Amino acid sequence: MSSASPSPTHCFKSFSIALSLAVCVSCKLFFIRNLPQMPGNKNTKTVKAVSTATNTRKKPIKLSLTDFHALLDQKKTPENVQKMNPVNGTAESQIWQSGRTRCRGSFCDRNLGVPEHRNPVTQVERSLVEARQTPKKSKDTANGFSEVPKEAKSSSTKASKHSGEPTKNGHSEKSKVVPKNHKFPKNGLSAIPGNSETNGCLNNSAITILKRPNQLDSKRGRPKTQVRSCPRIPTPPRDVPPELKPVDCMTSADFRHDYGAHLENMRSRLKCQDHMRFFAEAIQKNQHLFKGSSILVLCCGPGTLALMAAKAGARRVYAVDYSKVTSYTKLVVQENRMENIIEVIQGRIAAIRLPQKVDGILCNWMGHCLLFESEILEVLEARDRWLKEDGFILPDLGSLYLVGSEERMLKNDRCNWWLSVYGFNMNAMRRYALAEPRYAKTTGKQLLTLAHPILGLDLNTVKKEDLFIDHPIRLQVKKQGYLECFLLYFDVEFSRSHTPVKMSCNPCMRIPYKSLWQQTVLFVEKAFVMRPNRHYMGKLKFKPLRPGSLKEMEILIEFYGCENFDDDWYGGYCDRLVTKRWLMLEHFQTVDEVASCQDELVEI
């Protein structure tokens, strides 16, 4: 059965259907492309595809600087030609001369303010490169010069117009000719050997090179400034109270001779001190002695004892001190509103005059070993001149004691440490350490003997001659051990108190307060054994080196060990253990003074 061929009508219908489908598809594609610009579109997939196609960035073409300038020269539009060939060439040269160059290594950047195609020097460089690349020879090759292209000639002629003009340095720049065999350096333009005067000037091939401006020229917008000295700023006025002006003028050299006026000294002598506890307790327990009476306070300091006496009911208080600390005392008295009761006086007690005699004297007169650097002489002077017959002195009783101790650790720390210092023998420094007394806080656990009194003072009746000690000593051993040092300490008390009031520097006492004096330690040269079955006796001298002054004193000790109590240690029946001298001075000891303080029994 043969197949029937399609009729023309059927073919026409099929073609019309295919054409209509093609038209629909093309219309649909057209509308899809224009959907992102239509409002109300909700086809997110289509929008995303279109936005991705439109937002894709083209990859930049990487060109070298030479290719970039070549492309720039090819694009010659009326605007570019006008920019590349400005009419006002003088303004262009001024822009080039006023520009700045910046060098990095051997290459220099172009002028940041002038484009490359407007830089005359850049045009000269480009023309020179083109001239080297052209193989043509000119008539001037026989003379040793290479031909310059027309573009270089035009640029050079433009630059030569400006070369004749004077620069900012005041000199006109001469044109220079480039020889054929000259090698151009890599770091840009450089000086070309020879000039137009020596090699001859060629009108067609002469190249003018502009001189780069000098960056160090002071006339290029950076005028030289003269440095002027700044006037001295006046010191602002200080608001110092009139009471403190004498102390405000003191220097460090003044405080060396008047340490009592130093604020740190006042703080250390008042804060948590045992003697301040003693005075406060004595005044509080004996207020009947202060009510309605006149009180003299010697060495008043910042006025603490004077304020205590005024608070206890004293009618009149005279606060006397030879130091400039009285400036602080006046200020303290005014702030406590006691100026109608307390009168502050500066000066020695022998140089001042009081309006009346007083009923009592308060003074912290104690010093190291009770006498060294003490104010007992001031108290005795005030007692003889201004104290009434039935008056009192607080404190009025004082006792000095001697004891033997085994302070091995203390001696190793203060003296024996010098025997070997980093492998070196420094025995000379140890001799200095043994020549003067030391002040330390001891515990009393190392004591070998009982305390022996060597001095007792009653300030109501004592005289100046009684302050010199020349007293025999006898120590009773309570524990066997090596004696390394002697200790001196004192006690003071107030005899007029109806209840006992006492202050002691005994090393065996445990008090919650500090002590200004602690214990005076006298190290011996060579330690020796002390046994309970032997008797130890000797002699002690304690006297000032200058009459009328307790600032420099000496201590002499001769110490012997005997078998019997009644043995005569002067007759040679006892063993001499110590014969030594200690100096208590304000200054450092000299070599002769140290030599005199060595023990006679020890070979140096």
Residue pairs with C-beta under 8 A, 6 or more apart in sequence:
32 46
33 50
35 41
35 43
35 46
35 47
35 50
36 46
36 47
36 50
36 51
41 47
63 71
69 116
69 117
69 126
72 80
72 116
72 117
73 117
83 115
83 117
83 118
84 117
84 118
86 92
86 118
89 158
89 161
89 162
90 162
92 114
92 118
92 120
93 120
93 159
93 162
93 165
93 210
95 113
95 114
95 118
96 111
96 114
96 119
96 120
96 121
96 210
97 167
97 168
97 210
97 213
98 113
98 213
98 220
99 111
99 112
99 113
99 114
99 213
100 111
100 112
100 113
100 215
101 108
101 109
101 111
101 212
101 215
102 108
102 109
102 112
103 109
106 186
106 187
107 186
107 187
107 188
108 187
108 188
110 116
110 119
110 122
111 119
116 122
117 123
120 155
120 158
120 159
120 162
120 210
121 159
121 189
121 209
121 210
121 212
123 151
123 152
123 155
123 159
124 152
124 155
124 156
124 159
124 189
124 207
124 208
124 209
125 188
125 189
126 151
126 152
127 148
127 149
127 151
127 152
127 153
127 155
127 156
127 207
128 148
128 152
128 178
128 184
128 207
130 149
130 151
130 152
131 146
131 147
131 148
131 149
131 152
132 146
134 147
134 149
136 147
137 147
138 146
138 147
138 205
140 146
140 147
140 202
140 204
140 205
141 147
141 180
143 200
143 202
144 179
144 180
144 181
145 177
145 178
145 179
145 180
145 202
145 205
146 178
146 179
146 180
146 205
147 204
147 205
148 156
148 204
148 205
148 207
152 207
153 204
156 206
156 207
156 208
159 208
159 209
159 210
160 175
160 206
160 208
162 210
163 172
163 173
163 174
163 175
163 208
163 210
164 172
165 172
166 172
167 173
167 211
168 213
168 217
168 219
168 220
169 214
169 217
173 208
173 210
173 211
174 195
174 196
175 195
175 196
175 201
175 206
175 207
175 208
175 209
176 191
176 192
176 194
176 195
176 196
176 207
176 208
176 209
177 192
177 194
177 195
177 196
177 199
177 200
177 201
177 202
177 205
177 206
177 207
178 192
178 207
179 192
179 193
179 194
179 199
182 192
182 193
184 190
189 209
192 209
196 206
213 220
214 220
218 224
238 248
240 248
241 331
243 327
243 328
243 330
243 331
243 334
244 327
244 328
244 331
245 327
246 324
246 327
247 261
247 324
247 325
247 327
247 328
250 258
250 261
250 324
254 261
255 261
255 262
258 323
258 324
259 265
260 266
260 299
260 301
260 321
260 323
260 325
261 323
261 324
261 325
261 327
261 328
266 301
266 302
266 325
266 328
269 301
269 516
270 276
270 301
270 302
270 304
271 514
272 513
272 514
273 513
273 514
273 515
273 516
274 503
274 511
274 513
274 514
274 515
275 364
275 366
275 503
275 515
275 516
276 304
277 503
277 513
278 395
278 492
278 501
278 502
278 503
279 305
279 308
279 362
279 364
279 394
280 308
281 501
282 394
282 395
282 494
282 497
282 501
283 290
283 308
283 309
283 312
283 394
284 312
285 497
285 498
285 499
285 501
286 494
286 496
286 497
286 498
287 312
287 313
289 359
289 360
289 392
289 496
290 309
290 312
290 313
290 314
290 360
291 312
291 313
291 314
292 313
292 314
292 315
293 314
293 315
293 358
293 359
293 360
294 314
294 315
294 316
294 317
294 318
294 356
294 357
294 358
294 359
295 306
295 309
295 314
295 316
295 317
295 318
295 358
295 359
295 360
295 361
295 362
296 317
296 318
296 320
296 354
296 358
296 360
296 361
296 362
296 382
296 386
296 387
297 303
297 305
297 306
297 309
297 317
297 318
297 319
297 320
297 361
297 362
297 363
298 320
298 321
298 349
298 361
298 362
298 363
298 365
298 375
298 378
298 379
298 382
299 320
299 321
299 363
299 364
299 365
299 375
299 378
300 306
300 319
300 320
300 321
300 325
300 326
300 329
300 344
301 321
301 325
301 329
302 325
302 328
302 329
302 332
303 319
303 328
303 329
303 332
303 333
303 342
303 344
305 362
305 364
306 317
306 319
306 329
306 333
306 338
306 342
307 332
307 333
307 336
307 338
307 342
309 317
309 362
310 317
310 338
310 341
310 342
314 341
315 341
316 341
316 343
316 356
317 341
317 342
317 343
318 342
318 343
318 345
318 354
318 358
319 326
319 329
319 333
319 342
319 343
319 344
319 345
320 345
320 346
320 347
320 349
320 352
321 329
321 345
321 346
322 346
322 347
322 348
323 346
324 346
326 344
326 345
326 346
329 344
330 344
333 339
333 342
333 344
345 352
348 378
349 378
349 381
349 382
349 385
349 386
350 381
350 385
354 386
357 386
357 387
357 388
357 391
358 386
358 387
358 388
358 391
359 388
359 391
359 392
360 387
360 391
360 392
360 393
360 394
361 379
361 382
361 383
361 387
361 391
361 392
361 393
361 394
362 394
363 375
363 378
363 379
363 382
363 393
363 394
364 375
365 374
365 375
365 376
365 378
365 379
366 374
366 398
366 490
366 492
366 517
367 373
367 374
367 375
367 376
367 517
367 550
368 437
368 439
368 517
368 520
368 584
369 400
369 437
369 488
369 490
369 520
369 542
369 553
369 555
369 584
370 398
370 399
370 400
370 455
370 457
370 490
371 400
371 455
371 467
371 542
371 550
371 553
372 550
372 553
372 584
373 550
373 551
374 550
376 457
376 459
376 467
376 550
377 464
377 548
377 550
379 393
379 459
380 459
380 462
380 463
380 464
383 393
383 459
383 460
387 393
392 494
392 496
393 459
393 460
394 494
394 496
395 459
395 492
395 493
395 494
395 503
396 458
396 459
396 460
396 494
396 495
396 496
397 456
397 457
397 458
397 459
397 492
397 493
397 494
397 495
398 455
398 456
398 457
398 459
398 490
398 491
398 492
399 453
399 455
399 456
399 457
399 490
399 491
399 492
400 453
400 454
400 455
400 456
400 469
400 488
400 489
400 490
401 451
401 452
401 453
401 454
401 488
401 489
401 490
401 491
401 506
402 451
402 452
402 454
402 473
402 475
402 486
402 487
402 488
402 540
403 447
403 449
403 450
403 451
403 452
403 475
403 486
403 487
403 489
404 447
404 448
404 449
404 475
404 477
404 483
404 485
404 486
404 487
404 530
404 536
405 442
405 446
405 447
405 448
405 483
405 484
405 485
405 486
405 487
406 446
406 447
406 448
406 481
406 482
406 483
406 484
407 442
407 446
407 484
407 485
407 521
408 446
408 482
408 484
408 527
410 440
410 442
410 484
410 485
410 521
411 484
411 485
411 523
414 433
414 438
414 440
414 521
414 523
415 430
415 433
415 434
415 523
416 430
418 426
418 427
418 429
418 430
418 433
419 425
419 426
419 427
419 430
420 426
431 594
431 598
431 604
432 589
432 594
433 523
434 523
434 525
434 597
434 598
435 582
435 583
435 589
435 593
435 594
435 597
435 598
436 582
436 583
436 584
436 585
436 589
436 597
437 488
437 520
437 521
437 522
437 555
437 582
437 584
438 520
438 521
438 523
439 517
439 518
439 519
439 520
439 521
440 518
440 519
440 521
441 507
441 515
441 518
441 519
442 487
442 507
442 518
442 519
442 521
443 507
444 506
444 507
444 508
446 481
447 478
447 479
447 487
447 507
447 508
448 477
448 478
448 479
448 480
448 481
448 483
448 530
449 475
449 476
449 477
449 478
449 530
449 536
450 475
450 476
450 478
451 489
451 506
452 473
452 474
452 475
452 476
454 469
454 471
454 473
454 540
454 542
455 469
455 471
455 542
457 466
457 467
458 495
460 495
467 550
468 542
468 543
468 544
469 540
469 541
469 542
469 543
470 539
470 540
470 541
470 543
471 539
471 540
472 537
472 538
472 539
472 540
473 537
473 538
473 539
473 540
473 557
473 559
474 535
474 536
474 537
474 538
475 536
475 537
477 530
477 531
477 532
477 534
477 536
478 532
479 532
480 529
480 530
480 531
480 532
481 529
481 530
482 527
482 528
482 529
482 530
483 524
483 527
483 528
483 529
483 530
484 523
484 524
484 527
485 521
485 522
485 523
485 524
486 521
486 522
486 524
486 557
487 507
487 519
487 520
487 521
487 522
488 519
488 520
488 522
489 504
489 505
489 506
489 507
489 517
489 519
489 520
490 504
490 505
490 517
491 502
491 503
491 504
491 505
491 506
492 502
492 503
492 504
493 500
493 501
493 502
493 503
494 501
505 515
505 517
505 518
505 519
507 519
522 555
522 557
522 580
522 582
524 578
524 580
524 599
525 578
525 580
525 598
525 599
525 601
525 602
526 599
526 601
526 602
528 561
528 577
528 578
530 536
530 561
534 561
534 562
534 563
535 561
535 562
535 563
535 564
535 565
535 567
536 559
536 560
536 561
536 562
536 577
537 559
537 560
537 562
537 569
537 574
538 557
538 558
538 559
538 560
538 569
538 578
539 556
539 557
539 558
540 555
540 556
540 557
541 554
541 555
541 556
541 557
542 553
542 554
542 555
542 556
543 553
543 554
544 550
544 552
544 553
545 552
545 553
545 554
546 552
551 586
552 583
552 584
552 585
552 586
553 583
553 584
554 581
554 582
554 583
554 584
555 581
555 582
555 584
556 580
556 581
557 578
557 579
557 580
558 576
558 578
558 579
559 576
559 577
559 578
559 579
560 569
560 574
560 575
560 576
560 577
561 574
561 575
561 577
562 569
562 573
562 574
562 575
563 574
567 573
567 574
568 574
576 601
577 601
578 599
578 601
579 599
579 600
579 601
580 597
580 598
580 599
580 600
581 596
581 597
582 597
583 589
583 593
583 596
583 597
585 593
589 597
595 604
598 604
